[in-house]
Amino acid sequence: MTRVTSFLGENWTLLSPALFGFVGIYFLLPQGRRSRPLPGALLGAAALLLAGWLLVAAVGPLPESILFYAFAGLAILGGGLMISQKNPVHAALSFALIVLASCGIFLLNAAPFLMAATIIVYAGAIVVTFLFVIMLAQQAGISEADQRSREQFLASLAGFVLIGGLLCVLHRTYQNNDLDSAMATLRQVADANTPAEIKEIMGDPKKMGDPKKIRRLAMMEELKKQLPQEHTEIDNLEGDWARMDVPALTSRARRLLSSHVRVGSLVPTEKHLSKNSGVAPNDPDAWKTTSSGALTERLPARNVAALGKSLFSDYLIPVELAGMLLLVATIGAIAIAGRRQEALR
Amino acid sequence: MTPVGLQSYLVLGAILFGLGAIGFLARRNLILMFLSAEMMVQGVAVNLLAFSRFRGNLGGQVLTLFMITVAACEAAIALALILMLYRRRKSLDVSLWQELREPDQDAVIDEEPLPLPPMEEPSPRLTPAGPAPQKREEEVSHV
């Protein structure tokens, strides 16, 4: 019980938007005579704004973050609208909104080809086919099934327990700013050449009370806490720093950086992996080239050419199988839907 | 000041996935259930592309491309099935197919009546005032 309360006390900032969203969606879902869309919409908007405020507080007003929050807000708004609409035509149009907003997210993630493909396939083909089927099936107007939900309380509870759990896990996994800044410093050390540069980065070990030096010692403690298996290596790093042995220091920093790649991830360490799709996940060289702590863009700029190279080298058999699957699905759809004519005769 | 990190994209993917799950569980229209499943697929695609960018490997983009392919196949088959189910029952309500449930489950019966459709306002009627106009021969013949 105490563990539950302490968990709630630690994560209430994450869980409160999920709670607002849960109550909002519960009210928004169509439920016959008891539908209350207005408080549901207000609570949903509160959840969206609260979550946005929590996230925006952490990052600055860069163009990327503004675009991200605009597209993400649109996508989530479209999701809420889609599952709460009584009219299926409006729901299909809200789905088109979700697709367009997530295409903006795809573009932010350096995937212009997939953005175009998604717009053409989803918004162009699938949504239009859906609208066609809806028009065919619902000529009499909104049916009874659209005015009621099935177990709306349990369904929204299950969904938001899932969302809350995922948020907490993601927060716990990725909220490691201390480790990231320590790794950024290590990258600078790995690129350094002279004792003066090391002194610039980590402070002078002989000078007492140097604020830079105190901060770096705290960084070493943080590293020891995060990478317990590299304890001796970090101690040796401290010794090299005290002796100002630059070659030993840089090589040790490189080794620590490559060990960071292996921490907590399912990276096959020995196996040879293809480099046709970009950096191999177990390639330690990939992490040495970065000099600042900021995100490094390593995806090729020529997206379509690189995607084609990857598709026709690493993924050749899946491409053939996908073509086969499309053919089989076409034949299957015709076989299933075209049976009525036989029955009529 | 840091740019948007991997975590924000993963959060967006998780929220889209969860909303899709709610829609799939709660809605009773077959087409809406299928659209909710597609929304969950979109959440997964956002995740994959974010990983692809932050790891510098195109594998995530290739996987998303295959996902779009499979989603298109799935949409074709699912719409054909939905059309066939609609022809059998003349409705898209999944609850009409609840004889497929497990033998120890209770049937879902709607007890609450639906809200009445909104009353249409009667169109206004004008009371005739004064004598009716006389119709001339040629006017009537022209009509």
HADDOCK unambig.tbl for C-alpha pairs under 7 A between the chains (distance, minus, plus):
assign (segid A and resid 32 and name CA) (segid B and resid 114 and name CA) 5.16 0.50 0.50
assign (segid A and resid 32 and name CA) (segid B and resid 115 and name CA) 6.34 0.50 0.50
assign (segid A and resid 33 and name CA) (segid B and resid 114 and name CA) 5.86 0.50 0.50
assign (segid A and resid 33 and name CA) (segid B and resid 115 and name CA) 5.17 0.50 0.50
assign (segid A and resid 59 and name CA) (segid B and resid 1 and name CA) 5.73 0.50 0.50
assign (segid A and resid 59 and name CA) (segid B and resid 2 and name CA) 5.43 0.50 0.50
assign (segid A and resid 59 and name CA) (segid B and resid 3 and name CA) 6.28 0.50 0.50
assign (segid A and resid 59 and name CA) (segid B and resid 4 and name CA) 6.76 0.50 0.50
assign (segid A and resid 60 and name CA) (segid B and resid 1 and name CA) 4.94 0.50 0.50
assign (segid A and resid 60 and name CA) (segid B and resid 2 and name CA) 6.32 0.50 0.50
assign (segid A and resid 62 and name CA) (segid B and resid 3 and name CA) 6.79 0.50 0.50
assign (segid A and resid 64 and name CA) (segid B and resid 3 and name CA) 6.96 0.50 0.50
assign (segid A and resid 64 and name CA) (segid B and resid 4 and name CA) 6.96 0.50 0.50
assign (segid A and resid 65 and name CA) (segid B and resid 3 and name CA) 6.42 0.50 0.50
assign (segid A and resid 65 and name CA) (segid B and resid 4 and name CA) 5.54 0.50 0.50
assign (segid A and resid 72 and name CA) (segid B and resid 12 and name CA) 6.51 0.50 0.50
assign (segid A and resid 76 and name CA) (segid B and resid 16 and name CA) 6.53 0.50 0.50
assign (segid A and resid 79 and name CA) (segid B and resid 16 and name CA) 6.82 0.50 0.50
assign (segid A and resid 79 and name CA) (segid B and resid 19 and name CA) 6.37 0.50 0.50
assign (segid A and resid 80 and name CA) (segid B and resid 19 and name CA) 7.00 0.50 0.50
assign (segid A and resid 83 and name CA) (segid B and resid 23 and name CA) 5.03 0.50 0.50
assign (segid A and resid 88 and name CA) (segid B and resid 32 and name CA) 6.78 0.50 0.50
assign (segid A and resid 106 and name CA) (segid B and resid 46 and name CA) 6.92 0.50 0.50
assign (segid A and resid 106 and name CA) (segid B and resid 49 and name CA) 6.75 0.50 0.50
assign (segid A and resid 109 and name CA) (segid B and resid 49 and name CA) 6.29 0.50 0.50
assign (segid A and resid 109 and name CA) (segid B and resid 50 and name CA) 5.99 0.50 0.50
assign (segid A and resid 109 and name CA) (segid B and resid 53 and name CA) 5.88 0.50 0.50
assign (segid A and resid 110 and name CA) (segid B and resid 53 and name CA) 6.78 0.50 0.50
assign (segid A and resid 114 and name CA) (segid B and resid 65 and name CA) 6.84 0.50 0.50
assign (segid A and resid 126 and name CA) (segid B and resid 75 and name CA) 6.73 0.50 0.50
assign (segid A and resid 145 and name CA) (segid B and resid 28 and name CA) 5.66 0.50 0.50
assign (segid A and resid 145 and name CA) (segid B and resid 29 and name CA) 5.95 0.50 0.50
assign (segid A and resid 145 and name CA) (segid B and resid 93 and name CA) 5.16 0.50 0.50
assign (segid A and resid 146 and name CA) (segid B and resid 28 and name CA) 6.56 0.50 0.50
assign (segid A and resid 146 and name CA) (segid B and resid 29 and name CA) 6.06 0.50 0.50
assign (segid A and resid 149 and name CA) (segid B and resid 26 and name CA) 5.27 0.50 0.50
assign (segid A and resid 149 and name CA) (segid B and resid 27 and name CA) 5.15 0.50 0.50
assign (segid A and resid 149 and name CA) (segid B and resid 28 and name CA) 6.13 0.50 0.50
assign (segid A and resid 150 and name CA) (segid B and resid 26 and name CA) 4.81 0.50 0.50
assign (segid A and resid 150 and name CA) (segid B and resid 27 and name CA) 6.21 0.50 0.50
assign (segid A and resid 150 and name CA) (segid B and resid 28 and name CA) 6.55 0.50 0.50
assign (segid A and resid 151 and name CA) (segid B and resid 26 and name CA) 6.16 0.50 0.50
assign (segid A and resid 152 and name CA) (segid B and resid 26 and name CA) 5.39 0.50 0.50
assign (segid A and resid 155 and name CA) (segid B and resid 22 and name CA) 5.43 0.50 0.50
assign (segid A and resid 155 and name CA) (segid B and resid 25 and name CA) 5.58 0.50 0.50
assign (segid A and resid 155 and name CA) (segid B and resid 26 and name CA) 5.63 0.50 0.50
assign (segid A and resid 156 and name CA) (segid B and resid 22 and name CA) 5.46 0.50 0.50
assign (segid A and resid 159 and name CA) (segid B and resid 18 and name CA) 5.07 0.50 0.50
assign (segid A and resid 159 and name CA) (segid B and resid 19 and name CA) 6.55 0.50 0.50
assign (segid A and resid 159 and name CA) (segid B and resid 21 and name CA) 5.98 0.50 0.50
assign (segid A and resid 159 and name CA) (segid B and resid 22 and name CA) 5.12 0.50 0.50
assign (segid A and resid 160 and name CA) (segid B and resid 18 and name CA) 6.70 0.50 0.50
assign (segid A and resid 162 and name CA) (segid B and resid 18 and name CA) 6.40 0.50 0.50
assign (segid A and resid 163 and name CA) (segid B and resid 14 and name CA) 6.22 0.50 0.50
assign (segid A and resid 163 and name CA) (segid B and resid 15 and name CA) 6.02 0.50 0.50
assign (segid A and resid 163 and name CA) (segid B and resid 18 and name CA) 5.60 0.50 0.50
assign (segid A and resid 166 and name CA) (segid B and resid 14 and name CA) 6.62 0.50 0.50
assign (segid A and resid 167 and name CA) (segid B and resid 11 and name CA) 6.44 0.50 0.50
assign (segid A and resid 170 and name CA) (segid B and resid 7 and name CA) 6.67 0.50 0.50
assign (segid A and resid 174 and name CA) (segid B and resid 7 and name CA) 6.20 0.50 0.50
assign (segid A and resid 277 and name CA) (segid B and resid 57 and name CA) 5.63 0.50 0.50
assign (segid A and resid 277 and name CA) (segid B and resid 58 and name CA) 4.86 0.50 0.50
assign (segid A and resid 277 and name CA) (segid B and resid 59 and name CA) 6.10 0.50 0.50
assign (segid A and resid 278 and name CA) (segid B and resid 56 and name CA) 6.14 0.50 0.50
assign (segid A and resid 278 and name CA) (segid B and resid 57 and name CA) 4.46 0.50 0.50
assign (segid A and resid 278 and name CA) (segid B and resid 58 and name CA) 5.91 0.50 0.50
assign (segid A and resid 279 and name CA) (segid B and resid 56 and name CA) 5.98 0.50 0.50
assign (segid A and resid 279 and name CA) (segid B and resid 57 and name CA) 5.52 0.50 0.50
assign (segid A and resid 297 and name CA) (segid B and resid 56 and name CA) 6.83 0.50 0.50
assign (segid A and resid 298 and name CA) (segid B and resid 56 and name CA) 4.76 0.50 0.50
assign (segid A and resid 299 and name CA) (segid B and resid 53 and name CA) 6.49 0.50 0.50
assign (segid A and resid 299 and name CA) (segid B and resid 56 and name CA) 4.93 0.50 0.50
assign (segid A and resid 299 and name CA) (segid B and resid 57 and name CA) 6.59 0.50 0.50
assign (segid A and resid 307 and name CA) (segid B and resid 58 and name CA) 6.92 0.50 0.50
assign (segid A and resid 311 and name CA) (segid B and resid 62 and name CA) 6.87 0.50 0.50
assign (segid A and resid 322 and name CA) (segid B and resid 69 and name CA) 6.87 0.50 0.50
assign (segid A and resid 326 and name CA) (segid B and resid 73 and name CA) 5.88 0.50 0.50
assign (segid A and resid 329 and name CA) (segid B and resid 73 and name CA) 5.37 0.50 0.50
assign (segid A and resid 329 and name CA) (segid B and resid 76 and name CA) 6.98 0.50 0.50
assign (segid A and resid 329 and name CA) (segid B and resid 77 and name CA) 6.41 0.50 0.50
assign (segid A and resid 332 and name CA) (segid B and resid 77 and name CA) 6.77 0.50 0.50
assign (segid A and resid 333 and name CA) (segid B and resid 76 and name CA) 5.97 0.50 0.50
assign (segid A and resid 333 and name CA) (segid B and resid 77 and name CA) 4.92 0.50 0.50
assign (segid A and resid 333 and name CA) (segid B and resid 80 and name CA) 5.50 0.50 0.50
assign (segid A and resid 336 and name CA) (segid B and resid 80 and name CA) 5.98 0.50 0.50
assign (segid A and resid 336 and name CA) (segid B and resid 81 and name CA) 6.66 0.50 0.50
assign (segid A and resid 337 and name CA) (segid B and resid 80 and name CA) 4.83 0.50 0.50
assign (segid A and resid 337 and name CA) (segid B and resid 81 and name CA) 6.92 0.50 0.50
assign (segid A and resid 337 and name CA) (segid B and resid 83 and name CA) 6.74 0.50 0.50
assign (segid A and resid 337 and name CA) (segid B and resid 84 and name CA) 6.22 0.50 0.50
